Amino acid sequence: MIIQSVKILGSLVLVVITMAIGYGLFKYYQAEKLYSQLTPSPEILTVGNFSFRDLNKNGRLDVYEDSREPVERRVEDLLKQMTIEEKIGQMFITMIGMGRNGDLLDLPPIHRDILDDPLFEVGIYFSLETNAEMIVKRKMSHFNILHAYTPKAIARFNNNLQRKAERTRLGIPVTIATDPRHGAREDEKGVGGIYTPSFSRWPTSLGLAATRDSSLVREFGEIASEEYKACGIRLALHPMADLATEPRWARINGTFGEDAELSAAMTYAYIKGFQGDTLSNNSVITMVKHFSGGGPQKDGEDAHFPYGKEQVYPGNNFDYHLIPFTKGALPANTGQIMPYYGIPVGQTKEKVGFGFNKQIITELLRDSLKFDGVVCTDWNIINTMPLAELAGGERSWGVENLTPEQRMKKAILAGVDQIGGETSTEQIINLVKRGEIEEPRIDQSVRRILRDKFTIGLFDNPFVDVSKISEKMLKPDNIRKGEEAQIKSTILLKNQNKILPLKKNLKYYLSGFRYKNQFSKYAEVVSNPDDADCIIVRKDTPFDHREGTMLESFFHQGRLYYNQEELSDLKKFSKTKKVISIVNLERGAVLTELDKLSEALLVDFGTQDHLMADILFGKEKPGGKLPIELPRSQEAANNQMEDIPYDSENPLYNFGHGLEY
């Protein structure tokens, strides 16, 4: 019976593998068929002393091909030559799969390391259209890369994509976008960021706010921008200008904290670092999110999920959440803005999500605040994603009863220019052909989108020099600057009896560290806690593991306190040993019990182990100040008003707290 069952299971596995291979080969055949429709690569032609890329292959210099012409003239010239399908292709940006070495991903990913994370890599391949479908069939040219491959691989992928794009009818170049890639934690992958080797390593945005140093934040933007550009990344899907007024929200680590003025200053500096004083061919465009502030989530639940679709304002504090935009993002001239998913309960006539809300996008952002840059929706507000059980389906809050085409119409007429996370170009084409959306409205959005491409120089040269990647990445000065920021962001909350800095002639037991050898340069590290004079424990912010979609596993939601199981070892240690505790702070954690058990307590935002050793033994000094307050109990956190800052009753540590030694 067992042998028979094994045979049946083996046969089923073989059938699945065969079907997957067959499907992959079919997709590859279709991709090659699409690529065969492309024109030859554009020639380099010369007019007088001026050389240009003949992008439309007509043998003459068009205005849009001439870098000497003003951007607005180039935009209008190209717009006149575009078909409605080519225009609408510009109005979409979505994830794109890439090969491990920078190859186009039109075949399933097959390499020896595929078993390291098969669900991620294979899942991306089977849930997305091929590169060819998006570039040739759908005429798209904006893509969000997800993989944490080497900078050289990303650069090669950019060049491979651009070579296909220049062979389209008009040669419109690709804009590559990314979520943050400069976090210091090596296990970072998901909504908050993508740890990428060979990029300089910095604290999270919450940590940058803890430094209180806007000049340092601008330097971060300048360094990160240079590293992005070296790889071909020209659009940053960050920063987050949301306010962390709700301590339970899962995305606080991506914000600059709960103080609106601090967030505005940090947002301003961040954008200036990436874009410069004005957008130019030296800029990486920032897409600031999430207008008009995605922080006041009801009960702290995130708007990616149905149970978190409402943003609430029990303190009547809607305008407070605008300050990082009105005093930060907009004065800094951010190129693009993204609204969030949630419904701003009680703030507009319609109870619909921000991306469908004309009062928010057109009346407030466009008309009142005079923003004329690109507005891009958050991902998947129109259609259900493939493999929806993994990603959670569409997030069309407030318009669930509408058809996808009706949702699309509502979003565009609300004032958005670009649809995030989707490829359904046919839906807008149908709306235009039926006269439900007029072509001049499409032109309005495409102008803004093309203007950015021209301004940053993609039409003139979208390629990067792969041979020069090494000299542009991991520069010693940039590494040191990132380390300086990590140290400056680390916060000393408690130092009882001045136990810190630690003495070097004692024995230490370490828990929760990836690189324990970094402490050996200062003292003896023992493997048995009984042999130690002092225990050093490193912990993550507590959260509940949600059982739902795969996407929920990336969100640290729920409780803010450590349960008894998580504290059991610490309680045992503290009876006979002195304990130093360090918490990687992602949200408004309840550290009350941990604080009682610890002689010293620090919080960090991704500080690397060797730097933490330097801090604990006094070579470096912690310099951070809390960018959020830390509630004394879960009950206190639950009783806070979602839209009001610093309103926790008798917090364990106040906003701005931070000791020195």
Summary of the structure (lengths in Angstrom):
residues: 661
radius of gyration: 25.9
end to end distance: 69.8
largest distance: 83.8
contacts: 2392
relative contact order: 0.11
helix: 41%
strand: 15%
